[in-house]
Amino acid sequence: SHNGPTFLGVGVMKCGTTTLHHYCRRHPDIFVPFLKESNFLVSNEFDSGNLWEYEHMLNPSKPFLAHGEFCPGYIDAYDRIHEFYPNTKIVISVRDPIERMISHMRHVASQPPSHPFLAAKPWDELITEIIRGEDPAMVHDTIRLSMYENRLTPFLERFENVLVMRCEDLTDKCEE
């Protein structure tokens, strides 16, 4: 679709997508919606007949050189993105895998109600339990998302224009 995004920032969670979103909001030639992470392309209510809603959200009345959004939830949506927007540029942010896992666990622990697996445990004990697989959901979220080869390869195989950025290169302070 010619009205689709010129770029999509697809994550990974806790790797600087919020920072990138803020940088793009300040750039005079780039449009990103005020609200980050629409999750439109991964929503359970996704309907390709409603793509016009998504495209309308990403196309302001004033012309911009680039328009898109940042949504870590799109990291596994490579097939759907390619189906509808095969020529869009993909921006993937990554971060030191251990730092990403720790930031992820801190994020989960700060959300009410706190994940019981994280309650009142030292970080070294938590990491050991995650590596041993003692909480399958936590293993899935923390380790799987830090396995970048598995996250990047599907995009590199499907899209011609993929930019991989290290969070550490964006700012001295990645997202906590």
N, C-alpha and C positions, 0 to 999 in steps of 0.2 A: 504494500500500500504506500502510495506517495505521501500520505499524511501521517505515516507512522513515525516513531522516534528516529532521530538520526543517530542516537546512541542510547545504550542501556548500561548502567552500572549494576553489575549482578552480584557483587559481594566479594568476599565471604563475610559473614557476620563477625563483628568485632575487629574489622580490618580497615576501618577508615572511611566507610561509605558515608557516614554522617559528615565527616570533614570534607569529603569531596562534594557532597551536596551543598554545603555552606559555601565552599569556594565557587562553585558554579552559580549559585544564587547571586553572588556579588559580581560576576563577570558580565559586562554589558552585552556580549554577543551570544550568551548561552541562556536558554530558558529551561528551568526545572520547576515543577509545581512547588508551591509553598510547603505542602505536606510531603514528607519523604515516605517512600514505601507504600505505594498504592496497593501492591499485591494483586493488581487486576489480572495479570496473566497466569496467576496460580490460584486464584480464588475458586472455591468449590462452586460458585455461581457463574464461572466463566462461560460465556456464550460468544462464539465468534460473530454472531449477528449483532453483538453490542460493541464491536471494536470501535465504532464511530465515537462512542462515549470516551473510551480511552484516548483515542487520537485527538478528540476535542480538548481533553484535559491537558494534553501535551502541546497543543498548538495555540499560542496566544494570538490575539489580533495583530500585534506588531510582529514583523518578521525578525527572526533571529538566525544566526549562522548555524546554530545547533540547538536541538531540543530533545529532551529525554528525561529519564528519571534514574534514581538509585534505589535498588531493592534487593537486599541480600537474599530474599526469598526466591529470586529468579535463578539462583546458582544451579538448581537442578531442572530448570525449565528450558533448557537448550533446544529441545525438539519443538516445543510450542513457539518459542521466539523465532526459530528458523523457519517454521511453517508460515508465519504471518509477516515476519520482518527479516528476510534472509540477507538483506544488504545493510542492516543497521550495524554500527560500530559497537563493539562490546568492550567495556572497561571492567576489569576484574582486579580488585584490590586484595592483596595478601599481606600476611604479617608473620613474624617469627612464630612458628606453630605452638611452641610452649607458651609464649606470651599471649597468644590468641586464646589458648585453652584456659589459662588463668583468668584472663579478662572475661571470658564466657562464664566461667564458674562464679566469679564475683557478681556478674550481671544476674545470673539465675538466683544466687543467694540473696540478692537485694530485692527481688520481686516478691511481693506478698501473694500467697503464703510462700515462705521460703521452701525450697525443695528439701525434703527430709534428709536426703542423702548428704546434703551440704551442711547440715546443722551441727554447729559446735565441733568441727573437726579441724585439725591442723592441715594446712595445704599439702604437705608432703604425704600425709595419710590419704587425703582425698585423691591425689594423683596416683598413688599406688593402687587404690581401690578401683579407680577408673581403668588403669592399665590392665588390671586383673579381670575386668569385666563384671564387677560386683553389682553394678546398676546398669542394666542394658540401655535404658533411655539416656542416661548421662554419657555412657560410652558412645552411643550413636551421635549425640549432639557435639560432644567435645572433641573426640578423636576423629570421627568421620569428616567433620568440617575442616579439620587441620590437615587432612590428607590431600594436599593441593593438586597432585598429579591427577587424581580421580575427578577433581572439580574442574580443572583446566582443559584436559584432553577433549571432552565432548565439544567445547566451544572452539578449540583450535581446529578440530576436524570439520566443523560445520561452517565456520565464518572466516571470511578473508581478512577482516579487520578487527584484531583482538589486541588490546593494550593491557598488559599485566603491570600493575603498579604495587610497589611495596609501601605499606602504611608508614614505615619508618622514613621513607623518602618524602612523604607529604608534610610532615610536621615533627617537631621534637616530642610532641605528646600525642600519641595515637589515642583513639577512643578508649576510655576506661569503661 
